[in-house]
Amino acid sequence: MFENYFRKEINWGGKTLVLETGKMARQADGAVVARLGDTIVLCTAVGARSVKPGQDFFPLTVNYQEKTYAAGKIPGGFFKREGRPSEFETLTSRLIDRPIRPLFPDGFRNEVQVVATVLSHDLENEADVVAMVGCSAALTLSGIPFFGPIAGARVGYIGGQYVLNPTADQRKESKLDLVLAGTAEGVLMVESEASELTEDVMLGAVEFGHKSFAPVLQAIIELAEVAAKEPWAVPEESDATKALKARISELGRADMAVAYTETQKLVRQNKVGAVKKAVVAALEAEGADVASAKGLMKELEADVVRNNILDTGLRIDGRDTKTVRPIMAEVGVLPRAHGSALFTRGETQSLCVATLGTGQDEQIIDALAGEYREDFMLHYNFPPYSVNETGRMGSPGRREVGHGKLAWRAIHPLLPEKEKFPYTIRVVSEITESNGSSSMATVCGTSLSMMDAGVPLKRPCAGIAMGLIKEDRGFAVLSDILGDEDHLGDMDFKVAGTELGITSLQMDIKITSITFEIMKIALEQARDGRLHILGEMAKGLSGNRSDVAATAPRITVINVPKDKIRDVIGSGGKVIREITEQTGTKVDIEDDGTIKVAATSVEAAQRAIDWIRGIVAEPEVGVIYNGKVVKTAEFGAFVNFLGAKDGLVHISELSQERVNKTTDIVKEGDQVKVKVLGFDDRGKVKLSMRVVDQATGADITEQVGARRPREDGDRPERGGERRDRGDRGPRRDRGGEAAD
């Protein structure tokens, strides 16, 4: 039935990878179903046949989407269908976009959309790498101009050994979670989280991953040989365009070179803008294609900046290739925040604010692999004023999500164990100024703000962004890149870590590939820069504060028997609500009997703890407790003590003196001190006030003498001593005669 159905199957790291085409989505330009284990992803690629008028950039869109049916689940919420992309879907879309974007030809402006849909998830093999391979295959088959294919892989590090595509269980034991993508020539993208690994281990992981996906690239090529569509014509640069480039260079090169000697960003932008306007005005007067000229102007900028760095070794702001911009690190800048830091590096600035919460503040994430709770959140905001622009303010975009996650990965390996620091932590990074590497400023600011909040990080963490200028005549690796060096350069290489090693590495290449020699130089240079930044950060704060801020909740952890949890919660949550409302605390109860009490004052926390301990404690005979009269009766008073325990103080045990009426001594609501005398045959507690000094709480049993505890329902004696039945004489019946 499917005439053009083709399938390619290979053994990849001990697992079967299957690529098939011609069965699903046959009207797309390219469609491939990729399968690893029982994880299946449908990947499609479609390109517009014409360019929109005035289009001066390449409109590529990558959408990765997970369907809950893939894991046999129904979406939560009212509408019961998939809605806005999750954070993981957004990050995976970026993960696929980054390595394929550089492989489209220069000047290609047709809109291209790549969609990866997870159809099945086996909860063992992650779908992101499968989707990356499938999207590469779909583009390769589509005929759209694409200088691929690419392949991707995940690399773990367990027991000193690299592991290819580790399973979900293996990743829990791994000291590294690294995803990379590239071509046969080299690596294009790296994303990772590591437990303070050395530069050599990280570089080895990249080399291991690159070698591992060679058979995947070959499988895609072999599939394309039998199933690829006719390739589109690659746009070639016309003679008119070449002439226009030459004229732009003639009119603006000298002035552009002068403009780029200005070290201040805003002043430099104004001067560069003035040069562009002058060139456009001259071209208009000559009747040239002004619309095309605006797009070509960036090439002139890149040529001026790049060649100046290679020729002189000096950069836009006058630095050499290794110097880091001036740094200022301040902490405690917001008086009511639990922790805050203002990190400034040159013209890039991040205000980071740390907030400590309880288990009730954890984020609940409903993922395909199952629901889990996240107790560390890092949110990155990039308002338009940070770059002197106006723009939309709203929900975070892909860039904000991606930069926040990068900083999260850098800090996450350094968090204290939950048992030692039972807080939920949220950090917000507000980028107040930006001229390159705001994500790495976020790493530095986050580390400082968390230490200011009293979070016992293993060590301070810093990040640095590296750049690359690569031409046929040589290359230069740049430390702490500016925004223009990022836009006009060939690499964005971000490294974060401590004095001991790397915790996160992210790399994006804008050319076809780079060598491992360049990567090694960049890692070594980044280490020197990172250590310098850590030294500057230490001037603001070198380690975490000894205690959390006074405005932060204090969390105390206690443990109770599992069978007592229901008593602490109460029917319908009545007891726990009463505890929190009356003490002003937050109480989290876990299934294993761990209870966390959070309060802003020690007194409130202690009240709640005492209350809980009272509920789970068992009364001990001979021990004196504080109690509250909850009910009075003719025969005595019921007293609540130990939080949820009730006992009876018989009327004879209310006072040392004879008591005719219970309410003569106590009333409901009275606070009293009681001693446990024992238990009746039904397990009810017998109490006494008579043998306790109500003022001091002292036991005065020896002073007043012991008395036989009375049973429930006993009546007080009346009319003096009770005579024995033998003293009454013969009992008579109602008729008056003596009974036998």
C-alpha positions in Angstrom: 0.0 0.0 0.0 2.8 2.4 0.9 4.9 2.4 -2.3 7.6 4.8 -1.1 8.0 3.2 2.3 11.7 2.9 3.4 13.2 1.7 6.7 16.7 1.9 8.2 17.6 0.0 11.4 21.0 0.1 13.2 22.4 -1.1 16.5 23.3 2.1 18.4 25.1 1.6 21.7 23.4 -1.7 22.4 19.9 -0.4 21.4 18.0 -0.5 18.2 17.5 2.8 16.4 14.9 2.7 13.6 14.3 5.4 11.0 11.4 5.0 8.6 9.7 7.2 6.0 6.8 6.9 3.6 4.1 5.8 6.0 3.1 8.9 8.0 2.8 12.5 7.1 3.4 11.9 3.4 2.4 15.4 2.3 5.2 17.0 4.3 8.4 17.8 2.4 10.2 15.4 4.7 8.8 13.0 7.3 10.6 10.5 9.4 9.4 8.3 12.3 12.4 7.8 14.6 12.3 5.0 17.3 14.7 4.1 20.1 13.3 1.3 22.3 9.6 2.1 22.6 10.1 5.9 22.4 8.8 7.0 19.0 8.8 10.5 17.5 7.3 11.7 14.3 9.5 14.4 12.7 8.4 16.6 9.8 10.0 19.4 7.8 8.2 21.8 5.5 9.6 24.8 3.6 7.8 27.7 1.9 8.4 27.7 -1.9 8.8 31.5 -2.0 10.3 34.3 0.1 8.0 36.9 1.7 8.6 40.4 0.3 11.1 42.3 2.3 12.3 39.2 4.2 15.9 39.9 5.4 16.4 37.0 7.8 16.0 33.2 7.8 12.6 32.3 9.4 13.2 28.9 10.9 10.8 27.5 13.5 11.3 24.3 15.4 8.5 22.9 17.5 8.9 19.8 19.8 5.6 18.7 21.3 4.7 15.8 23.7 1.3 14.1 23.6 0.2 12.7 26.9 -1.2 9.7 25.2 2.4 8.8 24.5 2.7 7.6 28.1 -0.9 6.4 28.5 -2.0 9.5 30.3 -4.9 12.1 30.1 -3.9 15.7 30.4 -4.8 17.4 33.7 -6.8 20.6 33.9 -10.3 21.5 32.9 -9.9 21.3 29.1 -8.2 17.9 29.0 -6.0 18.6 26.0 -2.5 19.7 25.6 -2.0 23.5 25.9 0.9 25.8 26.0 4.4 24.2 25.7 6.0 23.0 28.9 9.5 24.2 29.9 10.9 20.8 28.7 9.2 21.2 25.3 10.5 24.7 24.9 14.1 23.7 25.9 14.0 20.7 23.5 12.8 22.9 20.7 15.8 25.1 21.3 18.0 22.0 21.5 17.0 20.9 18.0 17.0 24.4 16.5 20.6 25.4 17.6 22.6 22.7 15.7 20.5 22.8 12.5 20.2 26.6 12.0 23.9 27.1 11.0 23.6 24.4 8.2 21.2 26.3 5.9 22.9 28.3 3.2 23.7 32.0 3.5 21.0 34.1 1.8 18.3 31.4 2.2 15.2 33.3 3.3 12.4 30.8 2.7 10.3 30.0 5.8 11.0 26.5 7.2 9.1 24.7 10.0 10.3 21.6 11.7 7.9 19.7 14.0 8.7 16.8 16.3 5.8 15.0 17.9 6.3 12.4 20.6 3.9 9.5 19.8 5.2 7.0 22.4 7.4 7.2 25.4 8.8 4.1 27.2 9.9 6.2 30.3 13.4 4.9 29.8 14.8 6.5 26.6 14.4 10.3 26.5 12.7 11.6 23.4 14.9 14.7 22.9 17.8 12.9 21.3 15.5 10.7 19.2 13.6 13.9 18.0 16.9 15.5 17.1 18.0 12.6 14.9 14.5 12.3 13.4 14.4 16.1 12.5 17.8 15.9 10.9 16.7 12.9 8.8 13.4 14.7 7.8 15.4 17.8 6.6 17.8 15.6 4.7 15.0 13.8 2.9 13.0 17.0 2.2 15.0 18.5 -0.5 15.2 21.8 1.4 18.7 23.3 1.2 20.4 21.8 4.3 24.1 21.1 4.7 23.5 18.1 7.0 22.8 15.6 8.3 23.5 16.1 12.0 23.1 13.5 14.8 22.9 13.9 18.5 23.7 11.8 21.6 23.4 12.0 25.4 26.5 11.1 27.4 26.7 10.1 31.1 29.6 9.6 33.4 29.2 6.8 35.8 32.1 5.2 37.8 34.7 7.0 35.8 33.3 5.7 32.5 31.4 7.4 29.8 27.9 6.0 29.0 26.1 6.5 25.7 22.4 7.4 26.0 22.0 6.4 29.7 18.5 5.3 30.8 16.4 7.3 33.3 17.7 5.2 36.1 21.3 5.5 35.0 21.1 9.2 34.8 20.3 9.3 38.6 23.7 7.8 39.3 25.6 9.9 36.6 27.9 12.8 37.4 27.2 14.2 34.0 24.2 14.8 31.8 25.5 16.1 28.4 23.7 16.3 25.1 25.6 17.2 22.0 24.9 17.4 18.3 27.1 17.8 15.2 28.1 16.6 11.8 30.8 14.2 10.7 33.2 17.1 10.6 32.7 18.4 14.2 30.4 19.4 17.1 27.8 22.2 16.6 26.0 22.2 20.0 26.6 21.1 23.6 24.3 21.4 26.6 25.3 19.9 29.9 25.1 19.7 33.7 28.0 18.3 35.6 29.2 17.6 39.2 32.3 19.8 39.2 34.1 17.8 36.5 37.5 18.8 35.1 38.0 20.3 31.7 39.6 17.1 30.5 36.7 15.0 31.5 34.2 17.4 29.8 36.2 17.5 26.6 36.5 13.7 26.7 32.7 13.4 27.0 32.3 15.6 23.9 34.8 13.5 21.9 33.1 10.3 23.1 29.7 11.5 22.1 30.9 12.8 18.7 32.4 9.4 17.8 29.3 7.6 19.0 26.9 9.0 16.5 28.9 8.3 13.4 26.7 5.3 12.6 23.6 7.4 12.9 24.9 9.9 10.4 25.6 7.0 8.0 22.1 5.6 8.5 20.6 8.9 7.6 22.7 9.2 4.5 21.8 5.7 3.4 18.1 6.4 3.9 18.4 9.6 1.9 20.0 7.7 -1.0 16.8 5.8 -1.5 14.1 8.2 -0.2 15.3 11.8 -0.6 13.4 14.2 -2.8 14.9 16.4 -5.5 17.0 19.1 -3.9 15.9 22.7 -4.2 18.2 25.1 -6.0 20.6 26.7 -3.6 20.4 30.5 -3.9 23.5 31.9 -5.4 24.8 35.4 -5.0 24.1 37.5 -8.0 26.5 39.9 -9.7 24.2 42.8 -8.6 24.5 41.7 -5.0 28.3 41.4 -5.3 28.5 44.9 -6.8 26.2 46.3 -4.1 28.5 44.7 -1.4 31.5 46.3 -2.9 29.8 49.7 -3.1 28.7 49.5 0.6 32.3 48.7 1.6 33.6 51.6 -0.4 31.1 54.0 1.1 31.2 52.9 4.8 34.2 50.8 5.7 36.5 53.6 6.9 33.8 55.3 9.0 32.6 51.9 10.3 36.1 51.1 11.5 36.2 54.4 13.3 32.8 53.9 14.9 33.9 50.5 16.3 36.8 52.1 18.2 34.2 53.6 20.6 34.3 51.5 23.8 30.9 52.6 25.3 28.0 50.5 23.9 25.3 53.1 23.4 27.7 55.7 22.0 29.1 53.1 19.7 25.6 52.0 18.5 24.8 55.6 17.7 27.9 56.1 15.7 27.4 52.8 13.8 23.8 53.8 13.2 24.9 57.1 11.7 27.3 55.4 9.4 24.5 53.1 8.1 22.2 56.0 7.5 24.9 57.9 5.6 25.5 54.8 3.4 21.8 54.2 2.8 21.3 57.9 1.8 24.2 57.7 -0.6 22.8 54.5 -2.2 19.4 56.1 -2.5 20.8 59.0 -4.3 22.5 56.5 -6.7 19.2 54.6 -7.2 20.5 51.4 -5.6 18.4 48.6 -4.0 18.2 50.1 -0.5 16.2 47.2 1.0 18.9 44.7 0.1 21.6 47.1 1.3 20.3 47.1 4.9 20.7 43.4 5.1 24.2 43.5 3.6 25.3 46.1 6.1 25.8 43.5 8.8 28.3 41.7 6.7 30.4 44.9 6.5 30.2 45.2 10.3 31.3 41.6 10.8 34.2 42.0 8.4 35.4 45.2 10.2 35.2 43.8 13.7 36.5 40.3 13.0 39.6 41.4 10.9 40.5 44.1 13.4 40.6 41.5 16.2 42.8 39.1 14.1 45.1 41.9 12.9 45.6 43.7 16.3 44.6 41.3 19.0 42.4 44.1 20.4 38.6 44.0 20.7 35.8 46.5 20.4 36.2 47.8 23.9 40.0 47.9 23.8 40.6 44.6 25.8 42.9 41.9 24.7 41.4 38.4 24.0 41.7 37.1 27.6 40.9 40.0 29.9 37.6 40.0 31.7 35.6 43.3 32.1 35.6 45.1 35.5 33.4 43.4 38.1 31.4 44.7 41.0 29.6 42.3 43.4 27.3 43.5 46.1 25.0 41.5 48.4 22.1 42.4 50.7 20.9 45.2 48.4 17.2 44.6 49.1 16.4 44.8 52.9 13.3 42.7 52.9 14.5 39.9 50.6 15.8 36.7 52.0 18.9 37.1 49.9 19.9 39.5 47.1 22.9 40.4 45.0 23.7 43.0 42.3 26.4 41.6 39.9 27.9 44.0 37.4 30.4 43.0 34.8 31.2 45.8 32.4 27.9 46.9 30.9 26.1 43.7 31.9 24.2 43.6 35.2 22.0 41.1 36.9 19.9 41.8 40.0 19.3 38.4 41.6 16.8 37.8 44.5 16.6 34.5 46.4 13.5 33.6 48.3 13.2 30.6 50.7 9.9 28.7 51.1 8.5 25.5 52.4 7.4 22.2 50.8 4.0 23.9 50.0 5.9 26.2 47.6 7.4 23.4 45.5 6.5 23.4 41.8 4.4 20.4 40.8 5.5 19.2 37.3 3.3 16.8 35.3 5.8 15.2 32.9 5.3 12.2 30.6 7.5 10.2 32.9 5.3 11.0 35.8 4.5 13.8 38.2 7.4 15.2 40.4 8.1 18.2 42.6 10.8 20.7 42.0 12.3 22.5 45.1 14.7 24.8 43.2 13.5 27.3 40.6 15.5 29.9 38.7 13.6 32.5 36.6 15.4 34.8 34.2 13.8 38.0 32.9 15.2 40.2 30.1 13.2 43.4 29.9 13.7 45.6 26.8 15.0 48.6 28.9 18.1 46.5 29.6 19.3 47.2 26.0 17.8 50.7 25.7 14.8 49.4 23.6 11.0 49.4 23.8 9.2 46.1 23.4 6.6 43.7 24.5 6.4 42.8 28.2 4.6 39.5 28.9 5.2 35.8 29.4 8.8 34.6 29.1 10.0 33.6 25.6 12.2 30.8 24.5 15.3 32.8 25.2 14.3 33.6 28.8 13.4 30.0 29.5 16.7 28.8 27.9 19.0 31.2 29.8 17.2 30.5 33.1 17.7 26.8 32.6 21.4 27.2 31.8 21.9 29.0 35.0 19.8 26.5 36.9 22.0 23.7 35.6 25.1 25.5 36.8 23.9 25.9 40.3 21.9 22.7 40.8 24.9 20.3 41.4 26.0 22.6 44.3 22.7 22.6 46.3 22.8 21.2 49.8 21.1 17.9 50.6 17.4 18.3 51.3 17.7 16.7 54.7 20.2 19.4 55.8 18.5 22.4 54.2 14.7 21.6 53.8 13.8 24.7 52.0 12.2 25.4 48.6 14.4 27.9 46.8 13.4 30.4 44.1 15.8 32.8 42.5 14.8 35.5 40.1 17.4 37.2 37.9 16.3 40.6 36.6 18.7 41.7 33.8 18.9 45.4 34.3 21.7 46.0 31.8 23.0 43.8 29.0 26.0 43.9 26.7 26.8 40.2 26.4 26.6 37.1 28.6 23.7 38.0 30.8 23.1 34.3 31.5 26.6 34.0 33.0 26.0 37.1 35.1 22.9 35.3 36.3 25.0 32.4 37.4 27.3 34.7 39.4 24.4 36.7 40.9 22.4 33.6 41.8 25.3 32.1 43.6 25.8 35.4 45.6 22.1 35.9 46.4 21.7 32.3 47.6 24.7 32.6 49.9 23.3 35.9 51.1 20.1 34.0 52.0 22.1 31.5 54.0 21.8 28.6 51.5 24.9 26.4 52.2 26.1 25.9 48.7 29.0 23.5 48.4 31.1 26.3 46.8 30.6 29.6 45.0 29.8 29.3 41.3 30.8 31.7 38.5 30.2 31.6 34.7 32.0 33.1 31.7 31.0 33.3 28.0 33.7 32.6 25.4 33.7 33.7 21.7 35.5 32.8 18.6 36.7 34.5 15.4 37.8 32.0 12.8 39.0 32.7 9.4 41.2 30.9 6.9 44.3 32.8 8.1 43.8 31.9 11.8 41.5 32.2 14.8 41.1 34.0 18.1 39.3 32.8 21.3 37.7 35.6 23.2 37.0 35.7 27.0 33.9 37.4 28.4 32.4 38.4 25.0 30.4 41.5 24.3 27.0 41.4 22.6 28.5 42.5 19.3 31.2 39.9 19.5 28.5 37.3 20.1 26.4 38.5 17.1 29.3 38.9 14.7 31.4 35.9 15.9 31.5 32.2 15.2 30.9 30.7 18.7 29.0 31.2 21.9 30.7 29.0 24.4 29.5 29.3 28.0 31.2 27.6 30.9 30.1 27.7 34.6 31.7 26.1 37.6 33.6 26.4 40.9 37.2 26.4 41.7 37.2 22.6 41.5 35.5 22.0 38.2 32.7 22.6 35.7 29.0 22.4 36.6 27.6 23.4 33.2 28.8 23.9 29.7 26.8 25.2 26.7 28.2 25.7 23.2 26.6 26.9 20.0 28.6 27.1 16.8 27.6 29.4 13.9 29.9 27.8 11.4 29.9 24.2 10.1 32.1 23.0 13.0 35.2 23.7 15.2 38.1 21.5 16.1 38.7 19.9 19.4 41.9 21.9 19.6 39.8 25.1 19.6 37.5 23.6 22.3 40.5 22.7 24.5 41.9 26.3 24.2 38.5 27.7 25.0 38.1 25.5 28.1 41.5 26.4 29.5 41.0 30.1 28.8 37.5 29.9 30.4 39.0 28.3 33.5 41.4 31.2 34.0 38.5 33.6 33.5 36.2 31.7 35.9 38.8 31.7 38.7 39.3 35.5 38.3 35.6 36.1 38.5 35.3 33.9 41.6 38.0 36.1 43.2 36.1 39.3 42.4 32.8 37.7 43.8 34.6 36.9 47.0 35.1 40.6 47.7 31.3 40.9 48.0 30.7 37.6 49.8 33.0 34.6 50.0 30.7 32.0 51.5 27.1 31.5 52.7 25.9 33.3 55.8 25.7 31.2 59.0 21.9 31.6 59.3 18.9 32.4 57.1 17.6 36.0 57.1 15.3 37.2 59.9 12.5 37.6 57.3 12.8 34.0 56.1 10.9 31.1 57.6 12.7 28.9 60.0 12.1 25.2 59.3 12.3 22.6 62.0 12.2 18.9 61.1 10.7 16.3 63.5 9.7 12.7 62.9 6.6 11.0 64.2 5.5 7.3 63.9 3.7 6.6 60.7 0.6 5.4 62.5 0.3 8.8 64.2 0.1 10.8 61.0 -3.6 10.5 60.8 -3.9 11.9 64.4 -1.8 15.0 63.4 -3.9 15.6 60.3 -7.3 14.9 61.9 -10.6 14.2 60.3 -10.8 16.2 57.1 -7.6 18.0 58.0 -9.2 19.6 61.0 -6.3 19.2 63.5 -3.6 20.4 61.1 -5.6 23.4 60.1 -6.1 24.3 63.8 -2.4 24.0 64.4 -1.4 26.2 61.5 -4.1 28.8 62.1 -3.5 29.2 65.8 0.3 29.2 65.7 0.8 31.0 62.3 3.0 28.3 60.9 3.2 26.1 57.8 3.3 22.4 58.4 4.3 19.8 55.8 3.7 16.2 56.5 5.4 13.4 54.4 4.3 9.8 54.2 7.3 8.5 56.1 6.4 10.6 59.2 8.7 13.5 58.5 7.1 16.8 59.6 8.5 20.2 58.7 7.4 23.2 60.7 8.1 26.6 59.1 7.6 29.9 61.0 9.1 33.3 61.0 9.6 33.2 64.8 11.1 30.6 67.1 8.2 30.9 69.5 5.5 30.1 66.9 7.5 27.1 65.6 7.9 25.7 69.1 4.2 26.0 69.9 3.4 24.0 66.8 6.1 21.4 67.5 4.9 21.0 71.1 1.3 20.7 69.9 2.3 18.0 67.4 4.5 16.1 69.9 1.6 16.2 72.3 -0.7 14.6 69.8 1.7 11.7 69.1 3.0 11.3 72.6 1.6 8.6 75.0 0.6 9.6 78.5 3.0 8.3 81.2 1.8 7.4 84.7 3.2 9.8 87.3 4.0 12.6 84.9 2.5 16.0 85.2 1.0 17.8 82.1 -0.5 21.1 81.3 -4.1 20.7 80.2 -7.3 22.5 79.4 -10.8 21.7 80.8 -13.0 20.8 77.9 -16.1 19.6 79.7 -17.5 19.4 83.2 -19.9 16.8 84.7 -21.4 16.0 88.0 -18.7 13.4 88.7 -15.7 15.4 87.5 -14.0 17.3 84.7 -12.6 16.2 81.4 -9.2 17.7 80.6 -7.5 17.8 77.3 -3.7 17.4 77.5 -0.8 16.4 75.2 -2.6 18.1 72.3 -5.3 15.5 71.6 -5.5 13.4 74.7 -8.5 13.6 77.1 -8.7 12.3 80.6 -11.0 12.5 83.6 -10.3 14.3 86.8 -12.8 12.7 89.2 -14.5 15.2 91.5 -12.6 13.6 94.4 -9.3 14.5 92.6 -10.2 18.1 91.9 -9.0 19.5 95.2 -7.6 18.6 98.6 -10.8 19.9 100.1 -14.2 18.2 99.8 -15.9 19.3 96.6 -19.7 19.4 96.3 -19.9 20.7 92.7 -17.4 20.4 89.9 -17.9 23.9 88.7 -17.0 25.2 92.1 -13.4 24.3 91.2 -13.1 24.5 87.4 -15.0 25.7 84.4 -14.7 24.9 80.7 -11.6 26.6 79.2 -9.6 26.7 82.4 -5.9 25.9 82.1 -4.9 23.4 84.7 -2.0 21.1 85.7 -2.8 17.4 86.0 -1.0 14.2 87.0 -1.6 10.9 85.3 -2.7 8.4 87.9 -3.3 5.4 85.6 -5.8 3.9 83.2 -9.1 2.2 83.6 -10.0 -1.1 82.1 -11.1 0.6 78.9 -7.8 2.5 78.5 -9.2 5.8 79.6 -6.8 8.1 81.4 -7.3 8.9 85.1 -6.0 12.3 86.2 -5.6 14.3 89.4 -5.4 18.0 90.2 -5.4 17.4 93.9 -1.8 16.2 94.0 -0.4 19.0 91.9 0.5 22.5 93.0 -1.5 24.5 90.4 0.8 27.5 90.8 4.1 25.8 90.4 3.2 22.5 88.8 5.0 20.6 91.6 4.0 17.1 92.6 2.6 17.3 96.2 1.4 13.7 96.5 3.5 13.0 99.7 2.2 16.1 101.4 -1.5 15.4 100.9 -1.4 11.6 100.9 -2.5 9.2 98.2 -6.1 8.3 97.7 -7.7 5.4 95.9 -8.6 6.5 92.4 -12.4 6.5 91.9 -14.0 4.9 89.0 -16.1 6.8 86.5 -19.6 7.3 87.9 -18.6 7.0 91.6 -20.6 9.4 93.8 -19.2 11.5 96.6 -20.0 10.3 100.1 -22.7 12.0 102.0 -23.6 12.3 105.7 -20.4 11.2 107.1 -19.1 7.6 107.3 -21.2 5.0 105.5 -22.4 2.2 107.8 -21.9 -1.5 106.9 -25.1 -3.3 106.0 -24.8 -5.3 109.2 -25.2 -2.2 111.3 -28.7 -1.4 109.9 -30.5 -4.4 111.4 -32.7 -6.7 109.4 -33.9 -5.4 106.0 -37.6 -5.2 105.8 -39.8 -5.5 102.7 -42.3 -3.0 101.7 -44.9 -4.5 103.9 -42.9 -3.8 107.0 -42.1 -7.4 107.9 -38.6 -8.6 108.4 -37.2 -10.3 105.4 -35.6 -13.7 105.7 
